[in-house]
Amino acid sequence: MKKLTSTASGLNGSIKIPGDKSISHRSVMFGSMAKGKTTVENFLPGDDCLSTINCFTKLGVKIEQENSNVTVYGKGLEGLSESSEVLDVGNSGTTARLMMGILSGLPFHSVLIGDESIAKRPMKRVTGPLRDMGARIQGNQDGNFTPISIQGGGLRGLDYVSPVASAQVKSAILLAGLQGEGVTSVKEPYKSRDHTERMLQAFGVEVKEEENGTVSVAGGQELVSDLHIVVPGDISSAAFFLVAAAIVPNSRVTLQRVGLNPTRTGILEVLKQMGAELSYSTIIEDGPEPYADITVTTSNLKGVEIGGEIIPRLIDEVPIIALMATQAEGTTIIKDAEELKVKETNRIDTVVNELKKVGADIEATEDGMIIKGKTKLHGGALDSYGDHRIGMMGAVASLIAEGETVLHNDKAINVSYPSFFEHMESLRRG
């Protein structure tokens, strides 16, 4: 439990955002699958990414980790060995779903488990197509929930048309396809984040992308590494302080080395549409992922409508966008975001319920929410419900709420941003 208060002097200063969670996961996974050494700089040492390290250590990979520096000594896919223990993914949906793709191609038996939240998150969107490729998978409710048992090997290529735009689904199928016979392709309704495609290419894998968005890989390709990967700052984590700077009076905040992957920058587009005063330094494209320093100052915001193909590019930022909308003039509508229902919590219901507690004029819809602003918020008792992004949303809300805000289950924030409260306090001090 954490007691929080508003700030009269604003947020001022500069902070270095922790490494991108999606890229940190993949650097360890692909480094473990590759032949050769991979060094990773600015790795995110949050609980989710540490779960990935733990899983691959159990599969026989030597991994050295000291804070945000990681070295992976890969032995190739054939060097991965059966674990005598279950593989615990903790709270990490990325670890669970991408591991399913990797393990489906390996000639041994594995069991994946996770925490209570993971046990409620649907896995059939991944286990279904993997079974179509020949994977032998069992699990609760016909493989829809963990624990998941996988007897790998003997995969064949698949042309998969995904009903959802999900980087986790796409990545799991492509990683299985690398170990299958023939070519595997995935077509999505909208383009999801492409960290897997970018990083596979850095490891020497040929990835083809057609004009209609179909992504494909041929089976039998090896990953080879002598790579030094610099992980940019996580834009999903940066979003909380980008919004905080825009809505807290007397603020000017610079966030250093934030990743600007085009499949992730929906939050920046929404900030601009709502009228945020935002600028960034020269974009650096050193390696597969571009990044830049971003500065935001207190802004006069207006309501907008958010939906369609931008949603996959900001799905993790919807909670903080909803809070921002409470401080914007007019009505903000968020739609086409059904995917929020299968995150760490049902984020549509959780966001609406928590923001109502502090005075927001917000209502849930079947695929999103409607927020009316501008609204004065007041303190209250908020809960993360074990969801890191709900916890950070509540903490940012406390900065503009009159009176004291009590945040329960604040430790959930460690999943993606262990230094969150330290950074918030440093910006309050200016």
LUMSEMI-503458 format. One record per residue (C-alpha): residue in one letter; residue number from 1; x, y negated, z negated. Coordinates in pm, whole numbers, m for minus. Example, Ala and Ser with C-alpha at 12.3 -4.5 7.8 and 13.67 -1.06 7.14 Angstrom:
2
[node 'A'; 1; [1230; 450; m780]],
[node 'S'; 2; [1367; 106; m714]],
END
This chain:
430
[node 'M'; 1; [0; 0; 0]],
[node 'K'; 2; [129; m346; 88]],
[node 'K'; 3; [m4; m684; m26]],
[node 'L'; 4; [23; m952; 242]],
[node 'T'; 5; [m55; m1322; 268]],
[node 'S'; 6; [m84; m1581; 545]],
[node 'T'; 7; [195; m1819; 641]],
[node 'A'; 8; [159; m2197; 647]],
[node 'S'; 9; [498; m2271; 804]],
[node 'G'; 10; [456; m2044; 1107]],
[node 'L'; 11; [686; m1780; 1250]],
[node 'N'; 12; [1021; m1897; 1380]],
[node 'G'; 13; [1344; m1735; 1489]],
[node 'S'; 14; [1478; m1450; 1696]],
[node 'I'; 15; [1468; m1073; 1643]],
[node 'K'; 16; [1595; m769; 1830]],
[node 'I'; 17; [1307; m532; 1902]],
[node 'P'; 18; [1376; m161; 1829]],
[node 'G'; 19; [1441; 70; 2123]],
[node 'D'; 20; [1156; 179; 2345]],
[node 'K'; 21; [988; 489; 2202]],
[node 'S'; 22; [900; 644; 2539]],
[node 'I'; 23; [1254; 602; 2672]],
[node 'S'; 24; [1414; 721; 2346]],
[node 'H'; 25; [1209; 1044; 2360]],
[node 'R'; 26; [1305; 1109; 2720]],
[node 'S'; 27; [1676; 1032; 2673]],
[node 'V'; 28; [1701; 1314; 2419]],
[node 'M'; 29; [1474; 1554; 2610]],
[node 'F'; 30; [1645; 1509; 2947]],
[node 'G'; 31; [1990; 1497; 2791]],
[node 'S'; 32; [1913; 1832; 2627]],
[node 'M'; 33; [1790; 1977; 2958]],
[node 'A'; 34; [2098; 1852; 3147]],
[node 'K'; 35; [2447; 1986; 3182]],
[node 'G'; 36; [2693; 1741; 3028]],
[node 'K'; 37; [2708; 1473; 2760]],
[node 'T'; 38; [2454; 1193; 2725]],
[node 'T'; 39; [2514; 896; 2496]],
[node 'V'; 40; [2220; 678; 2398]],
[node 'E'; 41; [2246; 320; 2271]],
[node 'N'; 42; [1959; 146; 2088]],
[node 'F'; 43; [1773; 474; 2033]],
[node 'L'; 44; [1461; 429; 1819]],
[node 'P'; 45; [1520; 615; 1488]],
[node 'G'; 46; [1148; 625; 1410]],
[node 'D'; 47; [968; 934; 1286]],
[node 'D'; 48; [831; 1029; 1630]],
[node 'C'; 49; [1167; 1024; 1806]],
[node 'L'; 50; [1336; 1206; 1519]],
[node 'S'; 51; [1077; 1482; 1569]],
[node 'T'; 52; [1203; 1517; 1927]],
[node 'I'; 53; [1565; 1548; 1806]],
[node 'N'; 54; [1457; 1808; 1551]],
[node 'C'; 55; [1278; 2018; 1813]],
[node 'F'; 56; [1576; 2030; 2049]],
[node 'T'; 57; [1818; 2102; 1769]],
[node 'K'; 58; [1607; 2409; 1692]],
[node 'L'; 59; [1637; 2506; 2059]],
[node 'G'; 60; [2016; 2520; 2021]],
[node 'V'; 61; [2123; 2174; 2140]],
[node 'K'; 62; [2398; 1990; 1954]],
[node 'I'; 63; [2277; 1635; 1888]],
[node 'E'; 64; [2463; 1374; 1684]],
[node 'Q'; 65; [2261; 1079; 1556]],
[node 'E'; 66; [2375; 780; 1354]],
[node 'N'; 67; [2102; 519; 1323]],
[node 'S'; 68; [2041; 392; 1678]],
[node 'N'; 69; [2335; 575; 1841]],
[node 'V'; 70; [2277; 929; 1969]],
[node 'T'; 71; [2496; 1178; 2154]],
[node 'V'; 72; [2341; 1483; 2319]],
[node 'Y'; 73; [2561; 1773; 2430]],
[node 'G'; 74; [2344; 1934; 2696]],
[node 'K'; 75; [2394; 2290; 2816]],
[node 'G'; 76; [2136; 2289; 3093]],
[node 'L'; 77; [1789; 2442; 3085]],
[node 'E'; 78; [1937; 2792; 3082]],
[node 'G'; 79; [2133; 2695; 2769]],
[node 'L'; 80; [1819; 2631; 2564]],
[node 'S'; 81; [1745; 2923; 2331]],
[node 'E'; 82; [1443; 3058; 2148]],
[node 'S'; 83; [1386; 2905; 1807]],
[node 'S'; 84; [1340; 3129; 1504]],
[node 'E'; 85; [1117; 2856; 1358]],
[node 'V'; 86; [808; 2675; 1478]],
[node 'L'; 87; [873; 2344; 1654]],
[node 'D'; 88; [715; 2064; 1450]],
[node 'V'; 89; [631; 1753; 1655]],
[node 'G'; 90; [510; 1558; 1349]],
[node 'N'; 91; [282; 1274; 1462]],
[node 'S'; 92; [425; 1254; 1815]],
[node 'G'; 93; [186; 1318; 2102]],
[node 'T'; 94; [467; 1248; 2350]],
[node 'T'; 95; [684; 1518; 2195]],
[node 'A'; 96; [396; 1767; 2191]],
[node 'R'; 97; [280; 1721; 2549]],
[node 'L'; 98; [618; 1685; 2720]],
[node 'M'; 99; [758; 1980; 2522]],
[node 'M'; 100; [471; 2194; 2653]],
[node 'G'; 101; [585; 2123; 3008]],
[node 'I'; 102; [948; 2203; 2929]],
[node 'L'; 103; [874; 2516; 2724]],
[node 'S'; 104; [635; 2654; 2989]],
[node 'G'; 105; [929; 2716; 3220]],
[node 'L'; 106; [1166; 2871; 2965]],
[node 'P'; 107; [1183; 3254; 2941]],
[node 'F'; 108; [1100; 3287; 2571]],
[node 'H'; 109; [825; 3233; 2315]],
[node 'S'; 110; [768; 2904; 2130]],
[node 'V'; 111; [511; 2770; 1885]],
[node 'L'; 112; [432; 2397; 1857]],
[node 'I'; 113; [271; 2247; 1549]],
[node 'G'; 114; [215; 1890; 1425]],
[node 'D'; 115; [56; 1691; 1148]],
[node 'E'; 116; [m317; 1652; 1077]],
[node 'S'; 117; [m351; 1377; 1339]],
[node 'I'; 118; [m189; 1584; 1613]],
[node 'A'; 119; [m416; 1877; 1526]],
[node 'K'; 120; [m713; 1660; 1629]],
[node 'R'; 121; [m569; 1534; 1958]],
[node 'P'; 122; [m680; 1714; 2278]],
[node 'M'; 123; [m413; 1916; 2455]],
[node 'K'; 124; [m618; 2091; 2727]],
[node 'R'; 125; [m549; 1803; 2966]],
[node 'V'; 126; [m194; 1943; 2963]],
[node 'T'; 127; [m241; 2313; 2885]],
[node 'G'; 128; [m503; 2346; 3162]],
[node 'P'; 129; [m280; 2252; 3457]],
[node 'L'; 130; [18; 2432; 3300]],
[node 'R'; 131; [m190; 2750; 3290]],
[node 'D'; 132; [m272; 2692; 3658]],
[node 'M'; 133; [105; 2697; 3717]],
[node 'G'; 134; [128; 3038; 3548]],
[node 'A'; 135; [214; 2940; 3190]],
[node 'R'; 136; [81; 3174; 2921]],
[node 'I'; 137; [m54; 2941; 2655]],
[node 'Q'; 138; [m273; 3005; 2355]],
[node 'G'; 139; [m400; 2769; 2086]],
[node 'N'; 140; [m693; 2658; 1881]],
[node 'Q'; 141; [m1019; 2629; 2081]],
[node 'D'; 142; [m870; 2792; 2390]],
[node 'G'; 143; [m550; 2589; 2385]],
[node 'N'; 144; [m708; 2249; 2325]],
[node 'F'; 145; [m551; 2189; 1984]],
[node 'T'; 146; [m234; 2277; 1796]],
[node 'P'; 147; [m88; 2512; 1692]],
[node 'I'; 148; [3; 2599; 2051]],
[node 'S'; 149; [180; 2922; 2145]],
[node 'I'; 150; [374; 2930; 2474]],
[node 'Q'; 151; [533; 3230; 2648]],
[node 'G'; 152; [731; 3059; 2920]],
[node 'G'; 153; [865; 3151; 3263]],
[node 'G'; 154; [731; 3256; 3601]],
[node 'L'; 155; [585; 2919; 3706]],
[node 'R'; 156; [466; 2823; 4054]],
[node 'G'; 157; [423; 2478; 4205]],
[node 'L'; 158; [95; 2289; 4175]],
[node 'D'; 159; [m76; 2000; 4355]],
[node 'Y'; 160; [m263; 1837; 4068]],
[node 'V'; 161; [m519; 1558; 4088]],
[node 'S'; 162; [m541; 1417; 3738]],
[node 'P'; 163; [m874; 1279; 3614]],
[node 'V'; 164; [m685; 1040; 3386]],
[node 'A'; 165; [m389; 806; 3431]],
[node 'S'; 166; [m160; 949; 3164]],
[node 'A'; 167; [219; 948; 3164]],
[node 'Q'; 168; [217; 1237; 2918]],
[node 'V'; 169; [5; 1458; 3145]],
[node 'K'; 170; [206; 1361; 3454]],
[node 'S'; 171; [540; 1414; 3281]],
[node 'A'; 172; [449; 1755; 3137]],
[node 'I'; 173; [346; 1885; 3480]],
[node 'L'; 174; [655; 1745; 3655]],
[node 'L'; 175; [889; 1890; 3389]],
[node 'A'; 176; [725; 2230; 3434]],
[node 'G'; 177; [744; 2187; 3811]],
[node 'L'; 178; [1122; 2147; 3796]],
[node 'Q'; 179; [1132; 2506; 3670]],
[node 'G'; 180; [874; 2650; 3911]],
[node 'E'; 181; [870; 2792; 4262]],
[node 'G'; 182; [799; 2536; 4534]],
[node 'V'; 183; [689; 2174; 4500]],
[node 'T'; 184; [475; 2025; 4223]],
[node 'S'; 185; [284; 1700; 4271]],
[node 'V'; 186; [61; 1481; 4054]],
[node 'K'; 187; [m188; 1221; 4178]],
[node 'E'; 188; [m349; 980; 3927]],
[node 'P'; 189; [m648; 744; 3954]],
[node 'Y'; 190; [m410; 460; 3857]],
[node 'K'; 191; [m33; 453; 3821]],
[node 'S'; 192; [74; 533; 3464]],
[node 'R'; 193; [411; 440; 3310]],
[node 'D'; 194; [699; 581; 3516]],
[node 'H'; 195; [980; 628; 3263]],
[node 'T'; 196; [1000; 1000; 3347]],
[node 'E'; 197; [1045; 940; 3719]],
[node 'R'; 198; [1309; 671; 3665]],
[node 'M'; 199; [1510; 876; 3416]],
[node 'L'; 200; [1490; 1203; 3610]],
[node 'Q'; 201; [1648; 1021; 3903]],
[node 'A'; 202; [1926; 892; 3676]],
[node 'F'; 203; [1994; 1259; 3587]],
[node 'G'; 204; [2024; 1349; 3956]],
[node 'V'; 205; [1676; 1482; 4024]],
[node 'E'; 206; [1505; 1392; 4353]],
[node 'V'; 207; [1161; 1248; 4279]],
[node 'K'; 208; [933; 1158; 4569]],
[node 'E'; 209; [656; 899; 4545]],
[node 'E'; 210; [405; 854; 4826]],
[node 'E'; 211; [216; 536; 4913]],
[node 'N'; 212; [m103; 676; 4757]],
[node 'G'; 213; [78; 711; 4423]],
[node 'T'; 214; [136; 1087; 4438]],
[node 'V'; 215; [460; 1186; 4260]],
[node 'S'; 216; [633; 1517; 4338]],
[node 'V'; 217; [940; 1721; 4250]],
[node 'A'; 218; [1083; 2038; 4398]],
[node 'G'; 219; [1154; 2329; 4169]],
[node 'G'; 220; [1505; 2454; 4099]],
[node 'Q'; 221; [1673; 2115; 4062]],
[node 'E'; 222; [1937; 2078; 3791]],
[node 'L'; 223; [1977; 1781; 3561]],
[node 'V'; 224; [2340; 1669; 3535]],
[node 'S'; 225; [2470; 1412; 3289]],
[node 'D'; 226; [2767; 1198; 3217]],
[node 'L'; 227; [2535; 913; 3128]],
[node 'H'; 228; [2534; 622; 2887]],
[node 'I'; 229; [2172; 515; 2846]],
[node 'V'; 230; [2091; 171; 2704]],
[node 'V'; 231; [1736; 180; 2569]],
[node 'P'; 232; [1566; m163; 2604]],
[node 'G'; 233; [1342; m302; 2332]],
[node 'D'; 234; [997; m143; 2320]],
[node 'I'; 235; [741; m380; 2475]],
[node 'S'; 236; [463; m204; 2284]],
[node 'S'; 237; [637; m297; 1958]],
[node 'A'; 238; [724; m644; 2087]],
[node 'A'; 239; [353; m703; 2162]],
[node 'F'; 240; [273; m745; 1792]],
[node 'F'; 241; [515; m1035; 1750]],
[node 'L'; 242; [434; m1181; 2093]],
[node 'V'; 243; [72; m1208; 1980]],
[node 'A'; 244; [167; m1320; 1629]],
[node 'A'; 245; [367; m1610; 1772]],
[node 'A'; 246; [75; m1708; 1998]],
[node 'I'; 247; [m190; m1713; 1721]],
[node 'V'; 248; [0; m1829; 1410]],
[node 'P'; 249; [22; m2212; 1397]],
[node 'N'; 250; [367; m2378; 1419]],
[node 'S'; 251; [538; m2071; 1568]],
[node 'R'; 252; [820; m2019; 1815]],
[node 'V'; 253; [963; m1667; 1842]],
[node 'T'; 254; [1222; m1512; 2073]],
[node 'L'; 255; [1232; m1134; 2115]],
[node 'Q'; 256; [1561; m1000; 2248]],
[node 'R'; 257; [1615; m744; 2525]],
[node 'V'; 258; [1253; m642; 2571]],
[node 'G'; 259; [1189; m380; 2839]],
[node 'L'; 260; [1009; m511; 3148]],
[node 'N'; 261; [923; m189; 3328]],
[node 'P'; 262; [642; m295; 3568]],
[node 'T'; 263; [422; m5; 3449]],
[node 'R'; 264; [434; m146; 3094]],
[node 'T'; 265; [398; m524; 3136]],
[node 'G'; 266; [18; m546; 3126]],
[node 'I'; 267; [42; m719; 2786]],
[node 'L'; 268; [246; m1002; 2941]],
[node 'E'; 269; [m12; m1049; 3215]],
[node 'V'; 270; [m294; m1064; 2959]],
[node 'L'; 271; [m101; m1315; 2746]],
[node 'K'; 272; [m63; m1539; 3052]],
[node 'Q'; 273; [m428; m1497; 3154]],
[node 'M'; 274; [m536; m1600; 2804]],
[node 'G'; 275; [m316; m1909; 2820]],
[node 'A'; 276; [m18; m1812; 2607]],
[node 'E'; 277; [293; m2028; 2636]],
[node 'L'; 278; [543; m1762; 2734]],
[node 'S'; 279; [884; m1767; 2903]],
[node 'Y'; 280; [1170; m1523; 2951]],
[node 'S'; 281; [1535; m1535; 3037]],
[node 'T'; 282; [1692; m1391; 3349]],
[node 'I'; 283; [1577; m1034; 3399]],
[node 'I'; 284; [1867; m789; 3367]],
[node 'E'; 285; [1847; m470; 3573]],
[node 'D'; 286; [2135; m271; 3426]],
[node 'G'; 287; [2032; 90; 3479]],
[node 'P'; 288; [1685; 230; 3549]],
[node 'E'; 289; [1496; m3; 3312]],
[node 'P'; 290; [1494; m388; 3340]],
[node 'Y'; 291; [1482; m613; 3031]],
[node 'A'; 292; [1491; m978; 2922]],
[node 'D'; 293; [1456; m1208; 2620]],
[node 'I'; 294; [1098; m1334; 2579]],
[node 'T'; 295; [995; m1652; 2395]],
[node 'V'; 296; [637; m1733; 2284]],
[node 'T'; 297; [505; m2042; 2107]],
[node 'T'; 298; [171; m2117; 1941]],
[node 'S'; 299; [m90; m2138; 2215]],
[node 'N'; 300; [m449; m2238; 2287]],
[node 'L'; 301; [m607; m1915; 2407]],
[node 'K'; 302; [m921; m1836; 2605]],
[node 'G'; 303; [m1125; m1517; 2639]],
[node 'V'; 304; [m1083; m1292; 2945]],
[node 'E'; 305; [m1211; m964; 3087]],
[node 'I'; 306; [m961; m676; 3083]],
[node 'G'; 307; [m1023; m351; 3272]],
[node 'G'; 308; [m941; m134; 3572]],
[node 'E'; 309; [m589; m47; 3679]],
[node 'I'; 310; [m421; m271; 3420]],
[node 'I'; 311; [m549; m54; 3131]],
[node 'P'; 312; [m288; 227; 3163]],
[node 'R'; 313; [m20; m46; 3155]],
[node 'L'; 314; [m133; m179; 2815]],
[node 'I'; 315; [m326; 104; 2650]],
[node 'D'; 316; [m105; 99; 2337]],
[node 'E'; 317; [m140; m278; 2307]],
[node 'V'; 318; [m521; m291; 2296]],
[node 'P'; 319; [m537; m314; 1913]],
[node 'I'; 320; [m323; m629; 1902]],
[node 'I'; 321; [m497; m773; 2211]],
[node 'A'; 322; [m827; m734; 2023]],
[node 'L'; 323; [m685; m932; 1731]],
[node 'M'; 324; [m557; m1199; 1971]],
[node 'A'; 325; [m905; m1223; 2122]],
[node 'T'; 326; [m1051; m1320; 1782]],
[node 'Q'; 327; [m840; m1638; 1808]],
[node 'A'; 328; [m935; m1717; 2169]],
[node 'E'; 329; [m1216; m1950; 2273]],
[node 'G'; 330; [m1503; m1758; 2432]],
[node 'T'; 331; [m1567; m1389; 2486]],
[node 'T'; 332; [m1311; m1117; 2564]],
[node 'I'; 333; [m1431; m790; 2714]],
[node 'I'; 334; [m1208; m480; 2714]],
[node 'K'; 335; [m1342; m197; 2932]],
[node 'D'; 336; [m1229; 124; 3109]],
[node 'A'; 337; [m1030; 215; 2796]],
[node 'E'; 338; [m1185; 553; 2703]],
[node 'E'; 339; [m829; 682; 2653]],
[node 'L'; 340; [m824; 490; 2323]],
[node 'K'; 341; [m1050; 759; 2176]],
[node 'V'; 342; [m777; 1025; 2191]],
[node 'K'; 343; [m488; 832; 2038]],
[node 'E'; 344; [m362; 873; 1679]],
[node 'T'; 345; [m711; 762; 1580]],
[node 'N'; 346; [m1019; 678; 1784]],
[node 'R'; 347; [m879; 330; 1838]],
[node 'I'; 348; [m1203; 182; 1967]],
[node 'D'; 349; [m1385; 257; 1642]],
[node 'T'; 350; [m1086; 193; 1417]],
[node 'V'; 351; [m998; m146; 1568]],
[node 'V'; 352; [m1358; m262; 1551]],
[node 'N'; 353; [m1412; m141; 1194]],
[node 'E'; 354; [m1088; m288; 1058]],
[node 'L'; 355; [m1125; m628; 1225]],
[node 'K'; 356; [m1485; m657; 1108]],
[node 'K'; 357; [m1357; m619; 751]],
[node 'V'; 358; [m1169; m949; 785]],
[node 'G'; 359; [m1445; m1142; 959]],
[node 'A'; 360; [m1405; m1072; 1331]],
[node 'D'; 361; [m1707; m1093; 1563]],
[node 'I'; 362; [m1641; m767; 1748]],
[node 'E'; 363; [m1846; m471; 1866]],
[node 'A'; 364; [m1759; m136; 2016]],
[node 'T'; 365; [m1873; m20; 2358]],
[node 'E'; 366; [m1849; 326; 2513]],
[node 'D'; 367; [m1521; 240; 2688]],
[node 'G'; 368; [m1384; m57; 2494]],
[node 'M'; 369; [m1502; m354; 2293]],
[node 'I'; 370; [m1644; m706; 2309]],
[node 'I'; 371; [m1481; m980; 2097]],
[node 'K'; 372; [m1618; m1330; 2045]],
[node 'G'; 373; [m1389; m1610; 1933]],
[node 'K'; 374; [m1257; m1830; 1795]],
[node 'T'; 375; [m1312; m1685; 1447]],
[node 'K'; 376; [m1157; m1765; 1110]],
[node 'L'; 377; [m1037; m1449; 943]],
[node 'H'; 378; [m1027; m1379; 571]],
[node 'G'; 379; [m829; m1136; 360]],
[node 'G'; 380; [m953; m790; 274]],
[node 'A'; 381; [m862; m425; 228]],
[node 'L'; 382; [m736; m274; 555]],
[node 'D'; 383; [m616; 78; 635]],
[node 'S'; 384; [m389; 214; 907]],
[node 'Y'; 385; [m554; 558; 884]],
[node 'G'; 386; [m209; 694; 964]],
[node 'D'; 387; [m198; 508; 1299]],
[node 'H'; 388; [112; 289; 1333]],
[node 'R'; 389; [m44; 44; 1578]],
[node 'I'; 390; [m353; m6; 1362]],
[node 'G'; 391; [m120; m75; 1068]],
[node 'M'; 392; [78; m337; 1259]],
[node 'M'; 393; [m243; m499; 1384]],
[node 'G'; 394; [m359; m534; 1021]],
[node 'A'; 395; [m27; m681; 914]],
[node 'V'; 396; [m37; m944; 1190]],
[node 'A'; 397; [m398; m1025; 1099]],
[node 'S'; 398; [m283; m1104; 744]],
[node 'L'; 399; [m65; m1387; 881]],
[node 'I'; 400; [m373; m1590; 976]],
[node 'A'; 401; [m627; m1460; 721]],
[node 'E'; 402; [m728; m1679; 426]],
[node 'G'; 403; [m649; m1507; 98]],
[node 'E'; 404; [m473; m1178; 29]],
[node 'T'; 405; [m479; m879; 262]],
[node 'V'; 406; [m409; m532; 124]],
[node 'L'; 407; [m283; m281; 381]],
[node 'H'; 408; [m318; 85; 285]],
[node 'N'; 409; [m105; 360; 443]],
[node 'D'; 410; [147; 102; 567]],
[node 'K'; 411; [420; 367; 596]],
[node 'A'; 412; [257; 491; 920]],
[node 'I'; 413; [435; 198; 1088]],
[node 'N'; 414; [765; 387; 1049]],
[node 'V'; 415; [658; 609; 1339]],
[node 'S'; 416; [759; 342; 1591]],
[node 'Y'; 417; [891; 35; 1405]],
[node 'P'; 418; [1077; 113; 1079]],
[node 'S'; 419; [1203; m247; 1047]],
[node 'F'; 420; [864; m410; 1115]],
[node 'F'; 421; [810; m573; 773]],
[node 'E'; 422; [1176; m679; 753]],
[node 'H'; 423; [1139; m856; 1088]],
[node 'M'; 424; [808; m1013; 990]],
[node 'E'; 425; [961; m1154; 675]],
[node 'S'; 426; [1266; m1290; 860]],
[node 'L'; 427; [1036; m1479; 1102]],
[node 'R'; 428; [830; m1616; 811]],
[node 'R'; 429; [1151; m1754; 658]],
[node 'G'; 430; [1246; m1906; 995]],
END
